[in-house]
Amino acid sequence: MSGIARRGIHYLQKLKDANIPAELIEKGQNRVIDASLTLIRERAKLKGELVRTLGGAVASSSLLGVPIGHNSSFLQGPAFAPPRIREAIWCGSTNSSTEEGKELNDPRVLTDVGDVPVQEIRDCGVDDDRLMNVISESVKLVMEEDPLRPLVLGGDHSISFPVVRAVSEKLGGPVDILHLDAHPDIYHEFEGNKYSHASSFARIMEGGYARRLLQVGIRSITEEGREQGKRFGVEQFEMRTFSRDRQFLENLKLGEGVKGVYISIDVDCLDPAFAPGVSHIEPGGLSFRDVLNILHNLQADVVAADVVEFNPQRDTVDGMTAMVAAKLLLVQRKVTTIVPMLQRTKGCITKLVIISVWISLLQPE
C-alpha cells in the first residue's frame, strides 16, 4: 500500500487512539463530504446557467476530475493526472479547434466543474464505500444541469464504477459501454480490493448498470478475465484478432433499447509508442488513429465518458502522453456532445443518429 493510500487510514487511527468519539469523527467527515459536494454543485450550476444563457447548445461536455490513484495495483501516479490533462488541453503548442472544427473556448462546447477533492476526503478517514458514493453524487450533480454532460478525467480505472452507476441511476436504466483498454478490468476482486482498478467492470456488471459491454484493445488477459467475461456476456475483442475485427469495430451502432452509451478509455489501450505515460506498459496496442476511427464512426447517443490511467510520473519530458490524453478527451467531447438533451418524459426513446448529422445541429447559434 502506498503512502498516499495509507494516509487517510493512519489519520483515522490517530483520532481513534486519541479517544475521539466515533460520532464526532463521522460528523466531521460528513461536513467535509457536504462541502465537497457543494463545491461541485455550485460550479455545475454556474456553468449550466452560462451555457443555457448563451443558448444554441444541445449538449456541452463538462470536465470533472476524479484524482484517485490508491486503487491501482502497481503505481498511484494516475492520481496526479487531471491537472496535467487540463494543461495539455489548453497548451499553447496547438490551437483550440478540434478536428471537427469545434472551438473549445466556447462554453457551449466545453466547460469544467473542477475536481472531486479525493485526497482531502480520504485524509479525514473516509472509506472507499463512502468515497465511491461521493463520486457518484458528483456525477449526478453535473447531469442535473442541462445541457452539461460529464466527461470524467481519471484517476485510475476504479472511477468508472461509481461514474457508470451514477449515469445509470440518473437515467433510470442500464447503458451500453464501449471500453477501450489493454486489460478487461473484470476480476471479481484484485488483491482483496473490491474497488481495485482491475475490478471496476465486475462491479458495473454485477450492479446491472450495463446491458452490453464491448472491450476493445485487450492484450493482457488471464483465465479469470475470460471466465468473468463469459459470466457477464462481455464482448471481448483482443488485439491478436484486431485486423479481423476492424471493420465491425469501426462501424459500431450501440445503445438501441437502453438509456444511452458510455465510453471508457484507458490510455493503455494505445500502444506505448503512442502513449508511454501509463503504469502498465503493454506493447502491441491500438494506434491513436485506430481509436479515432472507432469513435468517429460510432453511431450512438453518448451520455457520459471517461479517460483514465494516464500516469504523469511515467510520461516523457515533453508530456507526450498528456497531450494524447487531452486529444482523446477532445474526441470524446465531440462524441459526447451529440447526445440530445435528456428527455424528462418517461418512456421517451431518442432515435440513434449518425454523429455527423448531430455535429451540424450543434453549431452554436
Stockholm file with secondary structure:
# STOCKHOLM 1.0

chainA/1-365         MSGIARRGIHYLQKLKDANIPAELIEKGQNRVIDASLTLIRERAKLKGELVRTLGGAVASSSLLGVPIGHNSSFLQGPAFAPPRIREAIWCGSTNSSTEEGKELNDPRVLTDVGDVPVQEIRDCGVDDDRLMNVISESVKLVMEEDPLRPLVLGGDHSISFPVVRAVSEKLGGPVDILHLDAHPDIYHEFEGNKYSHASSFARIMEGGYARRLLQVGIRSITEEGREQGKRFGVEQFEMRTFSRDRQFLENLKLGEGVKGVYISIDVDCLDPAFAPGVSHIEPGGLSFRDVLNILHNLQADVVAADVVEFNPQRDTVDGMTAMVAAKLLLVQRKVTTIVPMLQRTKGCITKLVIISVWISLLQPE
#=GR chainA/1-365 SS CCHHHHHHHHHHHHHHHTTCCHHHHHHHHHHHHHHHHHHHHHHHHHHHHHHHHHCCCSCEEEEEEECCCTTCSSCCGGGGHHHHHHHHHTCTTSCSBCTTCCBTTSTTTEEEEEECCHHHHHTTTCCHHHHHHHHHHHHHHHHTSTTEEEEEEESSGGGHHHHHHHHHHHHTSCEEEEEECSSCCCCSCBTTBTTCTTSHHHHHHHTTCEEEEEEEEECCCCHHHHHHHHHHTCEEEEGGGHHHHHHHHTTCBCCTTSSCEEEEEEGGGBCTTTCCCBSSCCSSCBCHHHHHHHHHTCBSCEEEEEEECBCGGGSCTTCHHHHHHHHHHHHHHHHHTTSCCCCCSTTCCCCCCCHHHHHHHTSCC
#=GC SS_cons         CCHHHHHHHHHHHHHHHTTCCHHHHHHHHHHHHHHHHHHHHHHHHHHHHHHHHHCCCSCEEEEEEECCCTTCSSCCGGGGHHHHHHHHHTCTTSCSBCTTCCBTTSTTTEEEEEECCHHHHHTTTCCHHHHHHHHHHHHHHHHTSTTEEEEEEESSGGGHHHHHHHHHHHHTSCEEEEEECSSCCCCSCBTTBTTCTTSHHHHHHHTTCEEEEEEEEECCCCHHHHHHHHHHTCEEEEGGGHHHHHHHHTTCBCCTTSSCEEEEEEGGGBCTTTCCCBSSCCSSCBCHHHHHHHHHTCBSCEEEEEEECBCGGGSCTTCHHHHHHHHHHHHHHHHHTTSCCCCCSTTCCCCCCCHHHHHHHTSCC
//
